[in-house]
């Protein structure tokens, strides 16, 4: 059973304990071996998906999509294309996080229009302000539209925020996880998109993957991180 409930409006967080979240983050590690016999319950998995859905993204454009691979035959086909994903493919749930390509992120694209009209329900004058700001942002500030790769990389940055939310929620639920970049991006895109037709490769590319389940063995060493003095500069 999930440890929390979501209210769609005015959700209160006053009863949350800071140490609970810190303990969950200390518990989380990149799981190297999953127990394939243990399956995540539906409520807990939906909590992880909600964490993805509620993740912040630049301009609130949500340029990602989650492809959950539960079909064992598809997972077997994926194995030869990744040098660090084999253990994750044995986990309860396996997620491919897709990022939208440049044509999907144009201000007048069907997708951005949907976000502005149906999701955000912005009035026309606000949408016009967005257009002016977005044009400057994509061509001058961050230059995300200077190439197809730049646009995809920007969308992928948002996908990694989504990934972080999912990893933290999983840990809070006592569920193990591992983020996965150890795969051949082009070949995996060809397999899942072009050959199997699981997504449109003109609209999406693969940003990153992740596996979720329960550890088959304890971590081999305690969590290590740099000290606060090494990571923080105050001027």
Residue, then its C-alpha position, 0 to 999 in steps of 0.5 A: x500500500x502506498x504511504x501517501x495520498x495525492x489531493x489534486x488541489x491544495x495538497x498539504x505537506x505539513x505532516x511530512x518528516x524531513x528525516x523520512x525523506x533523507x532516510x529514503x535517499x540514504x537507502x537508495x542505491x544503484x541496484x546491481x541484482x534484482x530478485x525477479x520473483x518479487x513484483x511491485x504492487x499496483x498501488x506502489x507502482x502508481x505512486x512512482x508513476x505519479x512522481x514522474x507525472x508531477x516532476x517539474x519541467x522547463x516551461x512546464x512543457x513535459x517533453x517526455x513519455x514513459x514506455x514501460x516494458x513488461x513483455x519478457x520477449x521484448x526484454x530478451x531482444x533488448x539484452x544484446x544492445x546494452x552492456x549495463x542493462x541486463x540486471x535491470x531487465x530482470x527487475x519487476x518493472x523496466x522503464x524507457x524514458x523517451x524525450x521529444x524531438x525538435x519538431x515536437x517542441x516547436x511553439x506551433x506544434x500539435x504537442x505544444x498547442x495541446x499543452x497550452x490549450x488543454x493542459x495549461x488552459x492558457x488564455x490567448x494573450x498569455x500564449x502570445x507572451x509564451x511564444x515571444x519568450x520561447x522564441x528568444x529562449x530557443x534561439x538566443x538564451x539556451x539556443x535549444x533549437x540550433x540543431x536537432x541534437x540540441x533540442x533533444x538534449x534539452x528535452x532529455x534534461x527534463x527526462x532526467x528530472x522525471x527519472x530523479x523523481x521516480x528514483x526518490x519515490x521508489x526509495x520512499x516506498x522501500x523499492x529498489x531501482x537503478x538508472x541505466x545509460x549503458x546501452x547503444x542509443x541508436x540501435x535500441x531506438x531502432x529496435x523499440x521504435x522502428x522494428x517493434x513500433x513501440x514509439x514513433x522515432x520521428x517524435x521521440x528518442x530514448x533519453x535514459x532507462x531505469x529498472x524498479x524492483x527489489x534487491x537480490x543482494x545487499x549493497x557491497x559497500x556503504x553509500x559514499x558522497x563528497x562532503x558538503x564543503x566540496x560541493x557547495x560554494x557560497x559567495 
